Amino acid sequence: MNKRTRNVLIIVGGLAVLIAIAVFAGRSRGSGAIEVRTQKLVYAPFTVKLPENGVVMHERAATIPVLVSGNIGQMLVRAGSQVSQGELLATIYNPSIDYAAAGSSADAASANANVSAAQVQEQNARVGYQAQVNTNKSALDEAKRVYDADVTLYDNKAIPKNQLDADKAKLEQAQVAYDQAVQQLRLGVVSGYNGSSTQAAIAAAQKARIVNAQNQQQAGFLEVRAPFSGVIQSVTAQTNDALRPLQPGDQVTAGQPLFTMAGGRGYIVRAQVDEQDIINVTIGMPARVTGQDFPGRTINGHVAEIAPVATKSTDASSTAKQVLTTIALDQNPSYLRDGMSADVDILTTNIPHSIVVPNDAVFKEKNKSYVWAIVNGIAQKRAIVAGKVGDTTTLVKSGLAAGDTIVAQHTEELKEGAKVKPAPSASPLPSASGT
C-alpha cells in the first residue's frame, strides 16, 4: 500500500468516526425526553359511588295468618298462584263459630223487635195518659157548668142548699181527678211513658248487636282472603313434615301463618346504609345493582325510601347504626328472586358530561392544584380548579378542556419546559369515574 492510499484510508476512517460521534450525540440529545404515561382528555361521566350490600325482595310482601282455630276446610291456591285482592284462598271449618254467629244473629233480631214493642207500649202509654186528662177535663168542665148554674138557681131560691152543696162536692171531685190526670201526664213525660222498659230494651238490643258483630266477624275469619293482588309465594308446611303443605282437615290455631304472598309493581332492594354515610344519600339518587347470583348483569334503579330512624347493625360485632334504604328497580328481569343477595352502588355524585383526571395526575402546591399538560412534547404546569375527588379520579371544574393531553401519573422528575414522550401502555387507562 503506497503512502497516498494510506492517507485516504486514514481520512475516510476519521470521517466515519466523526459521523458516529455525531449520531451518538444526536441520540443522546433525544434521550433527554422523559417517558410518562399520558392521557388525552375527553368528556366522560364522573361518579362517586357508595357501595352497600342489599337483599332483593318484592315491593310488597305479607304473611297471611289463620285468625281462628279449627281445621282446614279447603285450600284453593298453591305456591305460585296469581291472586286478586279479596280472592278466597282457603276456608276454616269450625262449627261452634257458625253456631254462635247464627244464634247471636237471631238474638239481635229479637232484641231489635223488643225495642219496637217497647216503643209501641210507650206510645200507647202517652196516648192513654193524654186521653185520661182529656176525659177528666171534660168532666171538670161539666161539673163546673152545673155548679155555676146551681149557684144562679140557688140565688133565685129555685133549688135547696143541699143540692148546691152536692154539686159543689162533684165539682171538687172532678177538679181533683183532673189534677191527678195532669200530674200523671207530667210524670209520664219525665219518666218517658214507661220509658224504663224502652231504655232497657234499647240497651239489650245494643248488647245483642255487639255480641252479634263479634260473632259475625269470627265467622268471617273462617274465610281466608288475599289482602292485595299478587303471587302466593309459599304455603305453610305441616309441623311434622316440612315437605308437605297443610291439607284439608289439618288442624290450625289462631295466629298460625298459612300463606306468604308478594305483590306490587315488581322487585326492590333493601340496603343498610351506615349512619355516617346517609348524609350523602337523598331520595331519587340513581343506583346500580349487581350480584353474584346474576353475574355480568347490572340493573339500574334509584333511591325510593330512606328510613326515618337508624337501627343497630345486624353485625353483632359492630356498634355502628344503619339506616334502611330502599332501592326501586327500573327493570324487573325474570331472573330475580325474592331473597337474593345483591351489591348496591348508590351514585351520590353523577355528572354525565365532565372533565376528569386521574388522582395521581393532580399535584398540590400552596393549597392550589395543578397538572402537567403536554404541549408539543413539552411539559407545562397548568393550574386547575378541582371539584369532588373519587377513589381514582378527580373532577376538574376549570383549567382543562376536552382535547388537552396531560401527564396521567405522579412523577417528581418533571420541570417546567421538560421534554416528555408517551410511555408504552401495558394496560388500558382507568375509566373516568369517581371510583
C-alpha positions in Angstrom: 0.0 0.0 0.0 1.5 3.3 -1.0 1.6 6.4 1.1 -1.3 8.1 -0.8 -3.6 5.2 -0.3 -2.9 5.0 3.3 -3.7 8.7 3.8 -7.0 8.3 2.0 -7.9 5.4 4.3 -7.0 7.5 7.3 -9.2 10.3 6.2 -12.1 8.0 5.5 -11.7 6.4 8.9 -11.7 9.8 10.6 -14.8 10.8 8.8 -16.5 7.6 9.9 -15.6 8.3 13.5 -16.9 11.9 13.3 -20.2 10.6 11.8 -20.5 8.0 14.5 -19.8 10.6 17.2 -22.5 12.9 15.6 -25.1 10.2 15.5 -24.4 9.2 19.1 -24.6 12.8 20.2 -27.9 13.2 18.4 -29.2 10.1 20.1 -28.0 11.4 23.5 -29.8 14.7 22.9 -33.1 12.7 22.0 -32.8 10.6 25.1 -33.4 13.7 27.3 -37.2 13.3 26.8 -38.8 11.8 29.9 -41.1 8.9 29.3 -44.5 9.4 31.1 -48.0 7.9 30.9 -50.2 10.3 29.1 -53.9 10.8 28.7 -55.9 12.8 26.1 -58.9 14.2 27.8 -62.5 13.7 26.6 -65.9 14.4 28.2 -66.8 11.5 30.4 -69.1 10.7 33.3 -67.9 11.4 36.8 -69.5 9.3 39.6 -68.9 8.8 43.3 -70.3 5.5 44.4 -71.5 4.5 47.9 -71.2 0.7 47.9 -73.6 -1.3 50.1 -75.0 -4.8 50.4 -78.7 -5.4 49.9 -81.4 -8.1 49.5 -83.8 -8.4 46.6 -87.4 -8.6 47.6 -90.9 -7.9 46.3 -92.1 -4.4 46.7 -95.0 -5.6 48.9 -94.9 -8.8 51.0 -97.2 -10.2 53.7 -97.7 -13.2 55.8 -101.3 -14.3 55.9 -102.2 -16.0 59.2 -105.2 -18.0 60.3 -107.3 -15.8 62.6 -109.5 -18.5 64.2 -108.7 -22.0 65.3 -110.2 -25.0 63.5 -109.5 -27.4 60.7 -108.6 -26.6 57.1 -111.8 -26.8 55.0 -110.5 -26.0 51.5 -107.1 -25.0 50.1 -107.9 -23.1 46.9 -104.4 -21.9 46.0 -100.8 -23.2 46.0 -97.3 -21.6 45.7 -97.0 -19.6 42.5 -100.8 -18.9 42.2 -101.7 -15.4 40.9 -104.5 -14.0 43.1 -106.6 -10.8 43.1 -107.4 -8.7 46.1 -110.2 -10.2 48.2 -109.9 -13.6 46.4 -110.8 -16.6 48.6 -107.6 -18.6 49.4 -108.8 -21.1 52.0 -111.6 -21.9 54.4 -111.5 -23.0 58.0 -114.1 -25.4 59.5 -115.2 -24.6 63.0 -119.0 -25.4 63.6 -119.1 -23.7 67.0 -118.3 -20.4 65.4 -121.0 -20.9 62.8 -123.5 -21.8 65.5 -122.6 -18.8 67.7 -122.9 -16.5 64.7 -126.4 -17.9 63.8 -127.6 -17.7 67.4 -126.3 -14.1 68.0 -127.9 -13.1 64.7 -131.3 -14.4 66.0 -130.8 -12.8 69.4 -130.0 -9.4 67.8 -133.2 -9.6 65.6 -135.3 -10.5 68.7 -133.7 -7.6 70.7 -134.5 -5.2 67.9 -138.1 -6.4 67.9 -138.3 -5.9 71.7 -137.2 -2.3 71.2 -140.0 -1.8 68.7 -142.6 -3.3 71.1 -141.4 -1.2 74.0 -141.6 1.9 71.8 -145.2 1.0 70.9 -146.1 0.5 74.6 -144.5 3.8 75.4 -146.6 5.5 72.7 -149.7 3.8 73.9 -149.0 5.0 77.5 -148.6 8.5 76.3 -151.9 8.4 74.4 -153.6 6.8 77.4 -152.3 9.5 79.8 -153.4 12.2 77.5 -156.8 10.6 77.0 -157.4 10.5 80.7 -156.5 14.1 81.0 -158.9 15.0 78.3 -161.7 12.9 79.9 -161.2 14.4 83.3 -161.1 17.9 81.8 -164.4 17.3 80.1 -165.9 16.0 83.4 -164.4 19.0 85.2 -165.9 21.4 82.7 -169.3 19.8 83.0 -169.2 19.8 86.8 -168.3 23.5 86.8 -171.1 24.3 84.4 -173.6 22.5 86.6 -172.3 24.2 89.7 -172.4 27.6 88.2 -175.9 27.0 87.0 -176.9 25.8 90.5 -175.4 28.9 92.1 -177.7 31.1 90.0 -180.7 28.9 90.8 -179.9 28.9 94.5 -179.6 32.7 94.5 -183.0 32.7 92.9 -184.2 30.3 95.6 -185.0 27.7 92.9 -183.1 24.9 94.5 -182.3 23.9 98.1 -178.9 24.4 99.7 -178.1 20.7 99.9 -178.3 20.3 96.1 -175.9 23.2 95.7 -173.5 21.6 98.2 -173.8 18.2 96.4 -172.9 19.9 93.0 -170.0 21.7 94.7 -168.7 18.4 96.0 -168.9 16.9 92.5 -167.0 19.9 91.1 -164.3 19.5 93.7 -164.0 15.7 93.0 -163.8 16.5 89.2 -161.1 19.0 89.9 -159.1 16.5 91.9 -159.5 13.9 89.2 -158.3 16.3 86.6 -155.3 17.5 88.6 -154.3 13.8 89.2 -154.6 13.1 85.5 -152.4 16.2 84.6 -149.9 15.2 87.2 -149.8 11.6 85.9 -149.2 13.0 82.4 -146.4 15.2 83.7 -144.8 12.2 85.4 -145.1 10.3 82.2 -143.2 13.0 80.3 -140.4 12.9 82.9 -140.2 9.1 83.1 -140.7 8.6 79.3 -144.1 7.0 79.5 -142.9 3.6 80.5 -139.5 4.6 79.2 -137.6 2.3 81.6 -138.8 -0.6 79.6 -137.9 1.1 76.3 -134.4 2.1 77.6 -133.9 -1.4 78.9 -134.9 -2.8 75.5 -132.5 -0.5 73.7 -129.6 -1.4 76.0 -130.4 -5.1 75.5 -130.5 -4.6 71.7 -127.2 -2.7 71.7 -125.5 -5.5 73.6 -127.0 -8.1 71.3 -125.7 -6.2 68.3 -122.2 -6.0 69.8 -122.1 -9.7 70.5 -123.5 -10.5 67.1 -120.9 -8.3 65.4 -118.1 -10.1 67.2 -119.6 -13.5 66.2 -120.1 -12.5 62.6 -116.5 -11.2 62.5 -115.3 -14.6 63.8 -117.5 -16.3 61.2 -115.9 -14.0 58.5 -112.4 -15.2 59.6 -113.4 -18.7 58.6 -112.7 -17.5 55.0 -109.0 -16.6 54.3 -108.8 -13.9 51.6 -106.0 -12.1 49.8 -105.3 -8.7 51.3 -104.0 -7.4 47.9 -103.3 -8.7 44.4 -100.1 -10.7 44.0 -98.4 -14.1 43.9 -98.7 -16.8 46.6 -95.0 -17.5 47.5 -95.5 -20.3 49.9 -98.0 -22.5 51.8 -97.1 -23.3 55.4 -95.9 -26.9 55.8 -97.1 -29.4 58.4 -95.3 -29.4 61.7 -94.1 -33.0 61.3 -93.4 -32.9 57.6 -91.6 -29.9 56.2 -92.1 -31.1 52.6 -95.9 -31.4 52.9 -98.0 -28.3 52.9 -101.1 -28.0 55.0 -104.0 -30.0 53.6 -107.8 -30.0 54.2 -108.6 -31.5 57.6 -105.3 -30.4 59.2 -105.7 -28.6 62.4 -104.7 -24.9 62.7 -104.7 -22.4 65.5 -105.4 -18.7 65.6 -102.4 -16.7 64.6 -100.7 -19.5 62.8 -99.2 -18.4 59.4 -100.9 -20.0 56.4 -99.5 -18.3 53.3 -96.9 -15.8 52.3 -97.5 -13.6 49.3 -96.0 -10.8 47.4 -97.5 -8.0 45.3 -96.8 -4.6 44.0 -95.2 -3.4 40.7 -92.0 -5.5 41.0 -88.8 -6.0 43.0 -86.9 -3.7 45.2 -83.6 -3.9 47.0 -83.3 -3.1 50.7 -79.8 -2.0 51.8 -78.4 -1.0 55.1 -76.5 2.3 54.8 -74.1 3.3 57.5 -75.3 6.1 59.7 -72.2 8.2 58.8 -72.9 7.8 55.0 -76.6 8.5 55.0 -76.0 12.3 54.9 -74.8 11.9 51.3 -77.9 9.9 50.2 -81.1 11.6 49.0 -84.4 10.4 47.5 -84.2 9.9 43.8 -80.4 9.3 43.6 -79.5 6.8 40.9 -78.2 3.4 41.9 -76.8 0.3 40.2 -77.5 -3.2 41.4 -75.3 -6.2 40.6 -74.9 -9.6 42.3 -73.1 -12.9 42.3 -76.5 -14.6 41.6 -76.8 -12.8 38.3 -73.1 -12.2 37.1 -72.5 -9.8 34.3 -75.9 -8.1 34.8 -76.4 -4.5 36.0 -79.9 -3.3 37.0 -80.5 0.4 37.2 -82.6 1.9 40.0 -83.0 4.8 42.3 -83.3 5.6 46.0 -87.1 5.4 46.7 -87.2 5.4 50.6 -84.9 6.3 53.5 -86.0 5.1 56.9 -86.6 7.9 59.5 -84.6 6.1 62.2 -81.2 4.4 62.5 -81.1 0.9 63.9 -78.3 -1.2 65.4 -76.2 -3.0 62.9 -77.2 -6.7 62.2 -73.5 -7.4 62.7 -73.2 -8.4 66.3 -69.5 -7.3 66.4 -70.3 -3.8 65.2 -71.5 -0.9 67.4 -72.4 1.2 64.4 -76.0 2.0 63.4 -77.5 1.6 60.0 -80.4 3.2 58.1 -82.7 1.0 56.0 -82.7 2.4 52.4 -85.0 1.1 49.7 -83.8 1.0 46.0 -86.6 0.8 43.5 -85.5 -1.1 40.3 -86.2 0.4 36.9 -86.5 -3.1 35.4 -87.7 -6.4 36.8 -85.7 -9.1 35.0 -87.2 -12.6 35.1 -84.1 -14.0 36.8 -84.7 -12.0 40.0 -85.9 -14.0 43.0 -87.1 -12.9 46.4 -84.3 -13.1 49.0 -81.3 -12.9 46.5 -78.2 -11.1 47.8 -77.2 -8.0 45.8 -74.5 -5.4 45.7 -75.7 -1.8 45.5 -73.8 1.2 44.3 -75.6 4.4 45.2 -74.3 7.2 42.9 -74.0 10.1 45.4 -72.5 12.1 42.6 -73.4 11.5 39.0 -72.2 14.1 36.4 -72.6 12.6 32.9 -70.6 15.2 30.9 -67.4 16.4 32.7 -63.7 16.6 32.5 -62.0 14.2 34.9 -58.3 13.3 35.5 -56.6 10.5 37.5 -56.0 11.4 41.1 -52.3 10.7 40.5 -52.1 13.4 37.9 -53.1 16.2 40.4 -50.4 18.0 42.3 -50.7 20.3 45.2 -48.7 23.5 45.7 -49.6 26.1 48.3 -53.2 24.9 48.6 -53.6 25.1 44.8 -54.0 22.3 42.4 -52.2 21.8 39.1 -51.5 19.1 36.5 -48.8 18.7 33.9 -50.2 19.5 30.5 -48.2 18.4 27.4 -48.0 20.9 24.5 -45.8 19.8 21.5 -44.0 17.3 23.7 -43.2 19.9 26.4 -44.4 19.7 29.9 -46.3 22.8 31.1 -47.6 23.4 34.6 -51.4 24.0 34.4 -53.4 25.4 37.3 -56.9 23.8 37.7 -59.9 24.2 39.9 -60.6 20.7 41.3 -64.0 19.6 42.3 -65.0 16.4 44.0 -62.5 13.6 44.4 -63.4 10.0 43.9 -61.5 6.8 44.7 -59.5 7.0 41.4 -60.4 10.3 39.6 -60.8 14.0 40.3 -63.5 16.3 38.8 -61.9 19.3 37.1 -64.2 22.4 37.2 -61.9 24.6 35.1 -58.3 24.8 33.7 -58.6 21.9 31.3 -60.7 21.1 28.2 -61.5 18.2 26.1 -58.6 17.5 23.7 -55.9 18.5 26.2 -53.2 15.9 26.9 -51.9 15.6 30.4 -49.4 13.5 32.3 -51.5 10.8 33.9 -49.2 9.8 36.7 -47.4 11.2 39.7 -43.7 12.0 39.0 -41.2 14.3 40.7 -38.9 14.4 37.6 -40.9 16.9 35.6 -39.9 20.5 35.4 -41.4 23.4 33.5 -40.4 23.0 29.9 -39.1 19.5 30.2 -39.4 17.3 27.1 -41.7 14.3 27.5 -42.8 11.4 25.4 -45.6 8.9 25.9 -44.6 5.7 27.7 -45.9 2.4 26.3 -49.2 1.5 27.9 -49.2 -2.0 29.2 -52.9 -1.9 30.1 -55.9 0.3 29.4 -56.2 3.6 31.2 -58.7 3.6 34.1 -62.2 4.8 33.2 -63.3 8.3 34.1 -65.3 7.7 37.1 -65.2 8.5 40.8 -64.5 5.0 42.0 
